[in-house]
Amino acid sequence: LVALKDLGIEIPAQPTAGDFQQLKDKLVDLLKDRSTASVAELSAMSDETALSASSLLAAEMSTSYIVNPPLFPIIAFQGAILTLEFGLNTWSPFFFGSVGMITVSLIDHKMPADSALDQIHLLSDMQTITLGMLENPVTARSRTKALLMSAFVSPWIEPIKEGIELTQATFHSGQEVGDLLYGSYGAYHFSMQSFAAGMNLEAYQSQLTDYATKLHKQGQELVPQWLSIYLQTAQNLRETHPKPHKIVGAYFDEDEWLPDALASNDVTGRHTHSINKLVLIYHFEVDNKLAESVNEAEELFLGGRASFTIPLFYLYIALSKLRLVEGKSGTDIQETMNLVDSYLQLLGIWARFAPSTFQHKQDLIVAERARILGDTDEALNHSEQAIRSARASGFIHEEALANELYARFWIERDNKRFAAPLLDEAHNLYCKWGAMAKAE
């Protein structure tokens, strides 16, 4: 930051929302009356000061994301602005891809629907610009980084298989050109996107183990740790475990890892851990730990800025909060329902752009909310819609969950005739996913 100041770019170590908004407004203004194709075809940057500043900004991107998340968008937007002002440089697609990623992170359940739609159109433009720049020889050196940023954005606006393919392309690109750090991030995003997509757990562990082994051989430590969180989570799902909510076993030990993660301010790792732990606690119905896990996941939300852990956050936070207020009345349940409604609005917006990924999640939450509120018709309709949508999209684990929760609806009504086939189907689907502990 001191070196950048010497180059005429002053970035505060602890930026405010106003600092970010100023840069965002400037970027949007510079993009006015420009087509996405014209940005990707800008002439090469020749200004030496701008080139030096761009290199410094690019060098601090990943570090800021991990240890100082508020600084990351300031750096990314400043880099994109330099491209628009002075022309393309090696890092331009990295900056624009990061702007797209940040735009995803700005879209949350507190944002008005119209504003959210505007932001999604902006991130779609950023994705187009980023991918367009990949063909320009000026930017060839940052191909791995640009692929990574595109992998961040893709599953929010396209079928999730497209994003998974980009994560794999990122890893392989990093291996080919020697960008081992950002290639490793491709492996990390493969771990989260494939888990979210319901990849068979045995095949999933095999692929992650291969990635982790290669990264260890290259001397990397941080990303293999993150992969180990997912490997152990998958193992907990696959086998009988005395404390299935504890991410402890052959791959990972949360008790040993946490002190180091706190000391190094590994916010991304702690966020990853919190989401996986929430999934396990909800999945295995460790309800006495549920409120604590929800609070932790909410506190570490920013550690997953734009990552595809966030859809799981909204799904499992909503389902968990509904479980926690079941049977209650008054202020507690009303506050929860208001929050769940805001999550549903956001998922509904994403469902317009990637319905195969988001529609069944929205239906699942609506069905569970209706079950708890006693709205029989809505619970029936949305439970069946969630099952159909998840099946059509290949989200086998969430189809299983939809069957399980639908069975609970009938069990509450003492109707075993309807509940039994749903429980059998949930059992079979969990087995196909590989979640043997749940099936037993």
Stockholm file with secondary structure:
# STOCKHOLM 1.0

chainA/1-440         LVALKDLGIEIPAQPTAGDFQQLKDKLVDLLKDRSTASVAELSAMSDETALSASSLLAAEMSTSYIVNPPLFPIIAFQGAILTLEFGLNTWSPFFFGSVGMITVSLIDHKMPADSALDQIHLLSDMQTITLGMLENPVTARSRTKALLMSAFVSPWIEPIKEGIELTQATFHSGQEVGDLLYGSYGAYHFSMQSFAAGMNLEAYQSQLTDYATKLHKQGQELVPQWLSIYLQTAQNLRETHPKPHKIVGAYFDEDEWLPDALASNDVTGRHTHSINKLVLIYHFEVDNKLAESVNEAEELFLGGRASFTIPLFYLYIALSKLRLVEGKSGTDIQETMNLVDSYLQLLGIWARFAPSTFQHKQDLIVAERARILGDTDEALNHSEQAIRSARASGFIHEEALANELYARFWIERDNKRFAAPLLDEAHNLYCKWGAMAKAE
#=GR chainA/1-440 SS CHHHHHTTCCCCSSCCHHHHHHHHHHHHHHHTTCCHHHHHTCCBCCCHHHHHHHHHHHHTHHHHHHHCTTHHHHHHHHHHHHHHHHCBCTTHHHHHHHHHHHHHHHCCTTSCHHHHHHHHHHHHHHHHHHHHHTTSGGGGGGHHHHHHHHHHHHHHHSCHHHHHHHHHHHHHHHHHHTCHHHHHHHHHHHHHHHHHHTCCHHHHHHHHHHHHHHHHHTTCCHHHHHHHHHHHHHHHHHSCCSSTTSCBSSSCBHHHHHHHHHHTTCHHHHHHHHHHHHHHHHHTTCGGGHHHHHHHHHHTGGGGTTSTTHHHHHHHHHHHHHHHHTTCCTHHHHHHHHHHHHHHHHHHHHHHHCHHHHHHHHHHHHHHHHHHHTCHHHHHHHHHHHHHHHHHHTCHHHHHHHHHHHHHHHHHTTCHHHHHHHHHHHHHHHHHHTCHHHHC
#=GC SS_cons         CHHHHHTTCCCCSSCCHHHHHHHHHHHHHHHTTCCHHHHHTCCBCCCHHHHHHHHHHHHTHHHHHHHCTTHHHHHHHHHHHHHHHHCBCTTHHHHHHHHHHHHHHHCCTTSCHHHHHHHHHHHHHHHHHHHHHTTSGGGGGGHHHHHHHHHHHHHHHSCHHHHHHHHHHHHHHHHHHTCHHHHHHHHHHHHHHHHHHTCCHHHHHHHHHHHHHHHHHTTCCHHHHHHHHHHHHHHHHHSCCSSTTSCBSSSCBHHHHHHHHHHTTCHHHHHHHHHHHHHHHHHTTCGGGHHHHHHHHHHTGGGGTTSTTHHHHHHHHHHHHHHHHTTCCTHHHHHHHHHHHHHHHHHHHHHHHCHHHHHHHHHHHHHHHHHHHTCHHHHHHHHHHHHHHHHHHTCHHHHHHHHHHHHHHHHHTTCHHHHHHHHHHHHHHHHHHTCHHHHC
//
